Amino acid sequence: MVRSGRYTDAIKIGEEVIALYTELAAADEKKYQVRLTLVTQRFTLHMVQLGIHEDEVKAKEESIKLFREQIELDRKTNLPRLAIALIDLAVSMENLGRHEDAMNMADEIVEIVSELGCEDQFSISVELVESLGNLVSYMGRQEWYDYAAMMGECVVKMRRILAQRDR
């Protein structure tokens, strides 16, 4: 629908899917909560493509709220997912001129990455490394050099681990 220019219809359907998974997750959290979070996160990507930035930020904030709830169920699996979602939200906030909010997100991302450790085999995924790499590049452009240097070192370590693991 998005390709045919029916953006309003596509958004309405996306919202209906999220509402459906919200109901399912309310009935059976263990079974549907992760799916709800992933559907919400994917919906935000479509909103970015459509240029609906304020609604995109609201949807991303909801996705992050869901990830935070999932951390209580499985911290080791969901903490890297939260980091990726926070990176995405920080960049969106910065693009909207919400610099203070973006900096607060960066602080939390650094804390999460510190907790995960740059060399934890379980936590490292290609998606996390790519997101962190994008964040480092972004931080450098914003002149957040301390963050960029620290996160850059971590990204290098993670890339080495991924290269070793993929041999």
For each residue, the residues with C-beta under 8 A, 3 or more apart:
1: 4 6 7 9 10 13
2: 5 6 7 10 46 49 50
3:
4: 1
5: 2
6: 1 2 9 10
7: 1 2 10 11 50
8: 11 12
9: 1 6 12 13
10: 1 2 6 7 13 14 46 50
11: 7 8 14 15 46 47 50 52
12: 8 9 15 16
13: 1 9 10 16 17
14: 10 11 17 18 43 46
15: 11 12 18 19 43
16: 12 13 19 20
17: 13 14 20 21 39 43
18: 14 15 21 22 36 39 40 43
19: 15 16 22 23
20: 16 17 23 24
21: 17 18 24 25 32 35 36 39 40
22: 18 19 25 26 36
23: 19 20 26 27
24: 20 21 27 28 31 32 35 36
25: 21 22 28 29 32 33 35 36
26: 22 23 29
27: 23 24 32
28: 24 25 31 32
29: 25 26 32 33
30: 33 73
31: 24 28
32: 21 24 25 27 28 29 35 36
33: 25 29 30 36 37 66 69 70 73
34: 37 38 70
35: 21 24 25 32 38 39
36: 18 21 22 24 25 32 33 39 40 66
37: 33 34 40 41 63 66 67 70 81
38: 34 35 41 42
39: 17 18 21 35 36 42 43
40: 18 21 36 37 43 44 59 62 63 66
41: 37 38 44 45 60 63 85
42: 38 39 45 46
43: 14 15 17 18 39 40 46 47 59
44: 40 41 47 48 56 59 60 63 88
45: 41 42 48 49
46: 2 10 11 14 42 43 49 50
47: 11 43 44 50 52 53 55 56 59
48: 44 45 51 52 53 56 92
49: 2 45 46
50: 2 7 10 11 46 47
51: 48
52: 11 47 48 55 56
53: 47 48 56 57 92 95 96
54: 57 58 96
55: 47 52 58 59
56: 44 47 48 52 53 59 60 92
57: 53 54 60 61 89 92 93 96
58: 54 55 61 62
59: 40 43 44 47 55 56 62 63
60: 41 44 56 57 63 64 85 88 89 92
61: 57 58 64 65 89
62: 40 58 59 65 66
63: 37 40 41 44 59 60 66 67 85
64: 60 61 67 68 82 85 86 89
65: 61 62 68 69
66: 33 36 37 40 62 63 69 70
67: 37 63 64 70 71 78 81 82 85
68: 64 65 71 72 82
69: 33 65 66 72 73
70: 33 34 37 66 67 73 74 78 81
71: 67 68 74 75 78 79 82
72: 68 69 75
73: 30 33 69 70 78
74: 70 71 77 78
75: 71 72 78 79
76: 79 122 123
77: 74 80 81
78: 67 70 71 73 74 75 81 82
79: 71 75 76 82 83 112 115 116 123
80: 77 83 84 116 123 124 125 128
81: 37 67 70 77 78 84 85
82: 64 67 68 71 78 79 85 86 112
83: 79 80 86 87 109 112 113 116 128 131 132
84: 80 81 87 88 127 128 131
85: 41 60 63 64 67 81 82 88 89
86: 64 82 83 89 90 105 108 109 112
87: 83 84 90 91 105 109 131 132 134 135
88: 44 60 84 85 91 92 131
89: 57 60 61 64 85 86 92 93 105
90: 86 87 93 94 101 102 105 106 109 135
91: 87 88 94 95 102 134 135 138
92: 48 53 56 57 60 88 89 95 96
93: 57 89 90 96 98 99 101 102 105
94: 90 91 97 98 99 102 138 142
95: 53 91 92
96: 53 54 57 92 93
97: 94
98: 93 94 101 102
99: 93 94 102 103
100: 103 104
101: 90 93 98 104 105
102: 90 91 93 94 98 99 105 106
103: 99 100 106 107 144
104: 100 101 107 108
105: 86 87 89 90 93 101 102 108 109
106: 90 102 103 109 110 135 139 144 147
107: 103 104 110 111
108: 86 104 105 111 112
109: 83 86 87 90 105 106 112 113 135 151
110: 106 107 113 114 147 150 151
111: 107 108 114 115
112: 79 82 83 86 108 109 115 116
113: 83 109 110 116 118 132 151 154
114: 110 111 117
115: 79 111 112
116: 79 80 83 112 113 120 123
117: 114 120 123
118: 113 153 154 157 158
119: 157 158 161
120: 116 117 123 124
121: 124 161 165
122: 76
123: 76 79 80 116 117 120 128
124: 80 120 121 128 129 158 161 162 165
125: 80 128 129
126: 129 130 162
127: 84 130 131
128: 80 83 84 123 124 125 131 132 158
129: 124 125 126 132 133 155 158 159 162
130: 126 127 133 134
131: 83 84 87 88 127 128 134 135
132: 83 87 113 128 129 135 136 151 154 155 158
133: 129 130 136 137 155
134: 87 91 130 131 137 138
135: 87 90 91 106 109 131 132 138 139 151
136: 132 133 139 140 148 151 152 155
137: 133 134 140 141
138: 91 94 134 135 141 142
139: 106 135 136 142 144 145 147 148 151
140: 136 137 143 144 145 148
141: 137 138
142: 94 138 139
143: 140
144: 103 106 139 140 147 148
145: 139 140 148 149
146: 149 150
147: 106 110 139 144 150 151
148: 136 139 140 144 145 151 152
149: 145 146 152 153
150: 110 146 147 153 154
151: 109 110 113 132 135 136 139 147 148 154 155
152: 136 148 149 155 156
153: 118 149 150 156 157
154: 113 118 132 150 151 157 158
155: 129 132 133 136 151 152 158 159
156: 152 153 159 160
157: 118 119 153 154 160 161
158: 118 119 124 128 129 132 154 155 161 162
159: 129 155 156 162 163
160: 156 157 163 164
161: 119 121 124 157 158 164 165
162: 124 126 129 158 159 165 166
163: 159 160 166 167
164: 160 161 167
165: 121 124 161 162
166: 162 163
167: 163 164
